[in-house]
């Protein structure tokens, strides 16, 4: 029987160590804020001595998550401000606490109280409200001398790399010394093939707080350990075998006699069975190397209990020490010294010590280290002094969510705040043991129970639920009170008359609104009972997959029905004023795993119900979108590789149908357009980064519209944008496209590359959606309606999924079992079931109005027996193994009792009804239109944007093109005339037979650029390297038989003379003599294009006629890329490659034809701008020594198709100084007049 005192926040003692049990929804945060107010005011009950007023930095409030600290800080601030206003007699909604507090002070003191509370509220940003880890870290830093800590240490949320390195150190230290043919090494290799295998076995055991059994030889090498293990095993084994040389024959005779005398039934003890059992025992006992003994049913049949069970009525089975020994033998054999277990213990001890020393060496801490180091400091030589300093700093501590504490945390606070201490000191622990559900994070309910014992006589409870309706509180009380009357109690801690964790019923404050269906009060707790029958109509248990699928369909059907009624105004929450219709966001479905969430979301989606999974903890790098994005990046990095572009377009995220991809394969113009797009994306990536590039790609291909039509579309878009952001961040630390691709590939393989929450999948939407959340994540939250469709699920502890078993002994001390013995498994699974019950309590108490539970006679695997006793729901029902499935209905009836708030019913009918969302009736305001046009005069232009009057190739202003597209556009414009050349009846020879148009020109430019990067001379000296570049760049099928022609042409281009009369070629240029693809920007302050045109025409090609430029203005920047700039004999030349076709053979490339091409395509303007940029650069680099006539060599145009013509396809021209200086002046002036380009 509980002796806890109902807590009154006004009279509660604020000193000493006290434990407050706050059941779900009973106002825990409200109570903390109330006690905080009293501490600020120094308030004490009338019969108590006055206490010192405290300030926010002196009141320690500890909780377990960052979100909780923010909520507590704000709630306390609001409460302080509210009480301050009440003391000033300002209009505030009053409550009993406010009235009582103010009544304890003379009205003359009210203004001073208000002032103090206001100051405290304003001081809350500096209040001592911390997570347990951040507070421990703060104490280590602030009291570095007393704690023996460094002043500054790096906090690592993910220290995986350091741990991996320590494991590799262990491997090198103990494993590398063995030869590969050493039998011991082969035995080790059979257990652990590499360090990662070893780490997988021990990772969960590396917490220093976990007790690991001592190793046989912790400081010895592996060979010594193996010898010790084998010796110990042989000694133990021989002791077991020793008596069986005699016992085997003796028990054989006894059993045969018992069968002969009709004491034991012959059907169970057949002669051949007895011979087999005894024969195996004899062989095992006589062979010193045989360890295992498998008697199958013999272990049970030859044990005293087995024989007593099988013996005929009234007969006494034979007695012999061997029979007793047989019953113990399986356990004794399992407990023999085990090499793998000893190796694991050896590794854990060594790695723990090395890991700690390495973290100390590099001044690094994990979150666990913050706790253990403060604990060690408090238990060390300076511990008393450190504790005294911290107590002076924080005389009062309020520990929130105390049920989630662990032994280390409790030892810290019990050391700082002894049970009997100074009246000015206090440690107030607030929590609910029924909600202790975080054992996987180290939380230990047994620590809470220990604190419960330590604070005997100082227990308090909060007894009123403010969250749920009266009906729902009654229903939950009925369920758990019924369970508490069972032999094990509601939470399975009951032992005869002792129950350290009883269920105490709570009262209900009630709610103003009521859950109604068709204007009638609806049940608060609905128990869906699934009676499933087989083909013969017999009741049977249901397997997990079928249970999940059916309950998901039932739940989805029920929710659709409720929401469709709500659209008609027939379902919702009714108050005295009106009915608030049910909305999807009012509904929460609580699950245990992502697998359950997926089944549930699919069932909802089939009925047009949108939902959001709020407990997603998967890595974004494990998503399908990450794998697709990797293929995109590879295509963006190599846009001329058609195979990679096709692969990118074929990804599931693009969503193109097979027919669309097939059509693209035969649509050559369409395919060419895709390649040009990817060329542009590559340039955008290089210029602006990967994030804007991916956003542009998604926009260009309409992925938003395409994906949102799918039920998982929002999830997909969110993942893509999340990944794009992470890649943009990573690119700041990486060099080049391939480095980013490698980063993403490695992150996908590891499924994590981000510390903290950066790499966790983000919430795709916060719209009016049904919430699906794990029970663990739901703790502390509340929802109007809660569905628990899979509440009978369980995951039993077994050796397959657990590397070890954790359990507490009779002294409530945590133990780790590495042998995974059956009896220990049962203890560990019992603790699992206890926590499942607490999870069930948490789940049911999240609801404000109503809760639904899906109950069925569940089983796992191939068994035909109902296993409901292994689930939390089965434990509440006191279900016993072996009960018939038909008993479930009566058990549920007993659970319901006479509680009218509980409805016990069969499964609702599954249907395919769709959710008909209400139409949006709100009228949006009309869009506003601008009254005036805002000019966009400033932009970045390029040479190709300067339009020729006759062709007017560009009709509108366009943004600047990336380098590749600028080159492509230039060549495309220039090659338009090529396509109109007179047709020929026979194929053209050599290079003249290569395809014309923009594509080939881009590929040739890229080939020469790569040669420049590798070194022209290197490529010329190594033809295989040139061939490799050609094969990589010219991948389309049309080039398969043309690669030899290109290779031959490349050799000519690299060796042909660049300057007339000079023995100079590209291959003779040294690495310091040239710069490829030099980018330039010219400032253009309203440059008059007509003036530019006239100036260039006057000073080039003797003023010969040429197409005029359109009369516009360029305002902003003029941008360009020079194919090559080289220096020869202290003169600088600009080279531009042209792949234009001027005719069908070499004879078409005369000097006159070259000049005509220069004029018709306005290359005179191009090289003039290039030389202007070079002129300005040299003026800066060479300073006063620079002279245009001396240092500028001119513009060299290489018409590559004519490289073997008499002209060599070369045209070198150097405009006069007057032109360059005139251009320099023009681009430095400000003469805006007219339209800008």
Secondary structure, 3 states (H helix, E strand, C coil): CCCCEECCCCCCCCCEEEEEEECCCCCHHHHHHHHHHHHHHCCCCCCCCCCCCCCHHHEEEEECCHHHHHHHHHHHHHHHHHHHHHHCCCCCCCCHHHHHHHHCCCHHHHHHHHHHHHHHHHCHHHCCEEEHHHHHHHHHHHCHHHHCCCCCCEECCCCHHHHHHHHHHHHHHHCCCCCCCCHHHHHHHHHCCCHHHHHHHHHHHCCCCCCCCCCCCCCCCHHHHHHHHHHHHHHHHHHHHHCHHHHHHHHHHHHHHHHHCCCCCCCCCCHHHHHHHHHHHHHHHHCCCCCCCCCCCHHHHCCHHHHHHHCCCCCCCCCCHHHHHHHHHHHHHHCCCCHHHHHHHHHHHHHHHHHHHHHHHCCEECHHHHHHHHHHHHHCCCHHHHHHHHHHHCCEEEECCHHHCCHHHHHHHHHHCCCCCCCCCEEEEEECHHHCCCHHHCCCHHHHHHHHHHCCCCEEEECEECCCCHHHHHHHHHHHHHHHCCCCCCCCCEECCEECCCCCCCEECCCCCEEEECCEECCCEEEEEECCECCCCCECCEEHHHHHHHHHHHHHHHHHHHHHHHHCCCEEEECCCCEEECCHHHEEEEECCHHHHHHHHHHHHCCCCCEEECCCCCEHHHCHHHHHHHHHHHHHHCCCCHHHHHHHHCCCCCCCCHHHHHHHHHCHHHHHHHHHHHHHHHHHHHHHCHHHHHHHHHHHCCHHHHHHCCCCHHHHHHHHHHHHHHHHHHHCCCCCHHHHHHHHHHHHHHCCCCCCCCCECCCCCCCCCEEEEEHHHHCCCCEEEEEECCCCCCCCCCCCCCCCEEEECCCCCEEEECCCCHHHHHHHHHHHHHHHHHHHHHHHCCEEEEEEEEEECEECCCCCCCCHHHCHHHHHCCCCCCCCCCHHHHHHHHHHCCCCCEEEEECCCCCCCCCCCCCCCCCCCCCCCCCCCCCCCCEEEEHHHCCECCCCCCCCCCCCCCHHHHHHHHHHHHHHHHHCCCCCCCCCCHHHHCCCCHHHHHHHHHHHHHHHHHCHHHHHHCHHHHHHHHHHHCCCHHHCCCHHHHHHHHHHHHHCCCCCCCCCCHHHCCHHHEEEEEEEEEEEEEEEHHHHHHHHHHHCHHHCCCCCECCCEEEEEEEEEEEEEEEECCEEEEEEEECCCCCCCHHHCCHHHHHHHHHHCCHHHHHHHHHHHHHHHHHHHHHHHCCHHHHEEEEEEEEHHHCCCCCCCEEEECCCHHHHHHHHHHCCCCCCCCCCC
